[in-house]
Amino acid sequence: MKSLLDKVNAKLNVQGGFLKAVSVLAGGTAFAQLIGFVCLPILTRLYTPEDYSVLGVYVAIVAILAVISCLRFDIAIPIPENENDGKALLLLSFLSNTIFSIILYVVLFISYPYIQHYKIIDQLSYWIWLIPLGVFVSGFYSALQYWATRHKRFKDIAKTRITQAISGNTASLAGGMLSVGFGGLIIGQLLNFSGGLFKLAVSAKKDLAVVKSSPLKTTFAKYSNFPKYSTFEALANTSAIQLPLIIIASFLIGPEVGYLMLAMKVLGIPMGLIGSAMSQVYLSHAPAYHQKGELFEYTKSILRKILKLVIFPFLILLLISPYIFGYIFGTQWADIGYYISAMIPWYFMQMLSSPVSMSLHIIEEQKIALILQIFGFFIRVIILLILALYFSKYISEYYILSGFIFYTVYMVVILACLKYKKVK
């Protein structure tokens, strides 16, 4: 038995402990996703597709704004070898996020009398005032999560995901039972954004007490490519995913966005379980492989691992989705299975490409990453908007297809850049 355990431990520790770290993150995330999946059939009977449509709009707006609230200094935190630079990047993230959130409240306060009658704003009602708060807690959590990633505290990250699942779903269930409408979903999502903040903050505070900080101005200049290029790259990427939901909600009357939102939530379970865990661990190990000139080989090995993990579950889900989800979520969600099946090719390519996407930043090709995201924004938002104006009947189908096209191109470009850097 001891020999078997030794073999398992050795297997998990190959490649700098990649599999062991992934197993820790995936284990915590799996429990969190299980909580969410168990609660979904109850939530879909407490809330209507229209309620989820409003939630989709709220999440879309927060996600678009939150991804730039730290000026992308947060994603740079694990990269520098010098601990002082890492601390300075964390402080820059906090500062940027706080200022950005305050500006959002000021802009919303000034503009609200002029925008309150627009369909999207009217749907959100007074819950719109929780948008800046959602951005603030999301940005704060992101910075702390990347600090934990820098120190390879994957158990702490996994625990926060469990906290997020418990607090978010509990609030949504309570709101549904109290018949507060879509507001229960929004409160639940807000807690999902912020769950586990305290635990990560306590660990970070202990670190910061014993580490000196590089001058913020010097660090800002040193990592200026992140706000200059990565901010717009991330904005284009997130907008390409989220803006179509707002466009579809504006042009189609009914539950369309609710179906898309729930389908994305279901497919986000394997994405959150495997893709997010691998992304965090890949980022913690990739800089070292880059310094040794082995990032291309390391990335290919990770892609092979991901492919082996996801190929069969996705095939099974593709075949059974149209037949099972109507029963799981209730009669008003009868068509959800067809949406899930149609979106599987998109999420399959996203599952492969997303965990290794940070490699473009590691090899300092932020410009290429930005160009890729601009391309994605064009095919996923601009073309969709044109279709919405003239052929609105087909915009949901095009949104799904464009996701598959974008992530396929993304994968090809990442591998080509890494191979070119190796040869060079």
Secondary structure, DSSP 8 states (H G I E B T S, - for coil): -HHHHHHHHHHHTHHHHHHHHHHHHHHHHHHHHHHHHHHHHHHHHHS-HHHHHHHHHHHHHHHHHHTTTTTTHHHHTTS-SSHHHHHHHHHHHHHHHHHHHHHHHHHHHHHHHHHTTSHHHHHHGGGGGGHHHHHHHHHHHHHHHHHHHHTT-HHHHHHHHHHHHHHHHHHHHHHHHTT-TTHHHHHHHHHHHHTTHHHHHHHHHHHHHT-----HHHHHHHTTHIIIIIHHHHHHHHHHHHHHHHHHHHH--SSHHHHHHHHHHHHHHHIIIIIHHHHHHHHHHHHHHHHTT-HHHHHHHHHHHHHHHHHHHHHHHHHHHHHHHHHHH-GGGTTHHHHHHHHHHHHHHHHHHGGGTTHHHHTT-HHHHHHHHHHHHIIIIIHHHHHHHH-GGGHHHHHHHHHHHHHHHHHHHHHHHHHHHHH-
